[in-house]
Amino acid sequence: MNHMTPPSTQATALDAQALVTALARDARLAQRQLAAMPSNARAAALHLAADALRAAMPAVLAANAEDLAAGKARGLSGAMLDRLALDEARLAGIAEAVDAVADLPDPVGQVIDASERPNGLKFQRIRVPIGTIGIIYESRPNVTADAAALCVRAGNAALLRGGSEAVHSNRAIHAALVEGLVAGGVPAEAVQLVPSQDRACVGAMLTASGLIDMIVPRGGKSLVARVQADARVPVLAHLDGINHTYVHAAAEPDMAKAIAVNAKLRRTGICGSMETLLIDAAFPAAAAVVAALIEAGCEVRGDGRAQALDPRVIPASADDWDTEYLDSIASVAIVDGLEDALAHIARYSSAHTDAIVTSDSAVAERFLTEVDSAIVMHNASSQFADGGEFGLGAEIGIATGRLHARGPVALEGLTTYKWQVRGQGQTRP
Amino acid sequence: MNHMTPPSTQATALDAQALVTALARDARLAQRQLAAMPSNARAAALHLAADALRAAMPAVLAANAEDLAAGKARGLSGAMLDRLALDEARLAGIAEAVDAVADLPDPVGQVIDASERPNGLKFQRIRVPIGTIGIIYESRPNVTADAAALCVRAGNAALLRGGSEAVHSNRAIHAALVEGLVAGGVPAEAVQLVPSQDRACVGAMLTASGLIDMIVPRGGKSLVARVQADARVPVLAHLDGINHTYVHAAAEPDMAKAIAVNAKLRRTGICGSMETLLIDAAFPAAAAVVAALIEAGCEVRGDGRAQALDPRVIPASADDWDTEYLDSIASVAIVDGLEDALAHIARYSSAHTDAIVTSDSAVAERFLTEVDSAIVMHNASSQFADGGEFGLGAEIGIATGRLHARGPVALEGLTTYKWQVRGQGQTRP
């Protein structure tokens, strides 16, 4: 213990640790019961949770109004208030999403592979839940329901720690969910909302090795960065989505234009949006693509050759190539062929989603092989980087780490496996 | 920086960090070249490395003699000297193991799954190397070759940090391997031996986030415990192998006897050996199984009911259930049915390998489902807990963590995946 820490903070940290330990121990026991339930019972309980959420709509909206009033009083930005705000339609959508997760195929019990050895031993790997998942999130109250549903579907306990701005909304949603889950036979402790808003609880979760098996942060860059820096528990997350689209010399001009505009501007605030457009010097319609972006409302910051294409292009600074704008801004660089594009991406990509537009399939295959990002795309908009679009159903997040799961993380990413070995009395010689 | 650290230690830590950073940066570049090599070229280079190792036999044995002499002078135990010692047969075995790894099927490029969405987008997940693997090990010089071969086969760079007792042996083996690999077109920096024995280098490796992608510790419990406690880089390892064999009421007596004796005594020093035998109170031949263990040379420490079976059973203390003996000692508890056995295992197992002996297949299936260990076995000796016995070829280790890979970790565990998305110009609505 650091002797410089003031006694009150120390006490708080110890209290938070004791609280998180107690919650996680209860979660562990509940998770064993949850995992032992048949798959259809877990699904049915989630449908009951969705029903309970619909039935609790007035209570949830009243709680949300409290959060909104407090947020306005605290001077939260319009964007933050919008992330926080619920209405009947949004809440109905949240309940529907829980129903949809309930209907997803259960990964638990799936046989990954099986083999038999010459000595007659039979081996198979089957998927099992990870255990207890900690979710640390900010102002979006829908995460309470989304994350809980995904965890429960795959037999995991969820320990939820939402942002203080959404505390009343989260409590109301959590209470409704648990009411439905318990009616369906799921132990209440399988989905717990950390009852304290003390920030020390986040620290206690991040260091709860052996008690929490995985942490998923959901929120802005500062939250994710803190979690990645402080966690001793494995973390599944991405920090940045610095995504590139490379328009190759052999790109079809209209396709390049459509993909660039969509990848950047369909929704600028999502992690799959394009931040940097690389245009091959040999691509004949470069000016048209840049003009299309600008005319669609995008600020374009370019290197010298990109500036020469259009007087509306603003000079890019060195920082631009490292920046996730999450806004109607794109950086544009002119590159000399595939190698140059690969080098730029290797240097600046955050390994989230990088794409190529080309009609040359050999070049496309090289790009798909050599770019070392979680998602690589050919002739498609990077805005498709989403578990739903990948056919995975809901996602708990997108991971840019290299272990366990990469790209959109859905139910399978919330499982691990074990080896089952069946013998007839074999001993090892 | 902690101001209490003496300046000289500080300087050492900074030097170690600079060294590891430089090595890891070189490894990253070399890994990209290695990953771009065709699979058969990587295999051929490994065969050349095995040949070079055979050719270097006199040099390696001379280096090993130096280590042995130094070890004797330092008073290393006989067991440690044995782990360190090489002879022509052992070295030939090491080279053969490299050849065997070269011949294993390459996981890189394997398609895990593929799908097509209604909008025409095609998705596939393909296996790719993890990147740079750090191996931290103790006195066994064979790890230098085994770990390097596995990493290279799966397209990874290896950063090797062996124990100081084996420093000359490791350098000689490493030099031979690299000579062969380079002749086969693999960049020398793809397999690096940390040139300094400064212990601060281990700390620098453990905290090299973004430079080293995974750490595999190979050695005793104190090494693994240190690595798990200090690492900020993901670690694949197991700390203990506190493995249980549960002899159910419906076990076939001769099979129970043979499995118990083999699981405990075939080799007591491996992580898959049984440490605790649970015998069902309703199993009629309990005394015969205990007698067989004792007569095969095993010290048996039992609870009250186990002591009543045989006067040679020594009373077990509370610590025995938590102890990995790695010796000819077993703890024996009498349990009342499956539930009691499951509860004992849930409380004391290190989640490595737990087994049941029974002729009742329904009971066996419940055991295989409900015991939450990396490996669960029915009617087989836990000594089979080994990648080779699982048909995986060589293993880099056994993992008892819950993420990425569990149980024996072989080539597949040294890969991750990426998503390749192929479109025809799709933009997201």
Interface residues (C-beta under 8 A of the other chain):
Chain A: R32 A36 S115 R117 L121 F123 V128 I130 G131 D213 M214 P234 E252 M255 A258 I259 V261 N262 A263 R266 A346 A364 L368 E370 D372 S373 A374 I375 V376 M377 H378 N379 A380 S381 Q383 F384 E389 F390 G391 G401 R402 L403 H404 R406 G407 P408 T416 Y417 K418 W419 Q420 V421 R422 G423 Q424 G425 Q426 T427 R428
Chain B: R32 A36 S115 R117 L121 F123 V128 I130 G131 D213 M214 P234 E252 M255 A258 I259 V261 N262 A263 R266 A346 A364 L368 E370 D372 S373 A374 I375 V376 M377 H378 N379 A380 S381 Q383 F384 E389 F390 G391 G401 R402 L403 H404 R406 G407 P408 T416 Y417 K418 W419 Q420 V421 R422 G423 Q424 G425 Q426 T427 R428
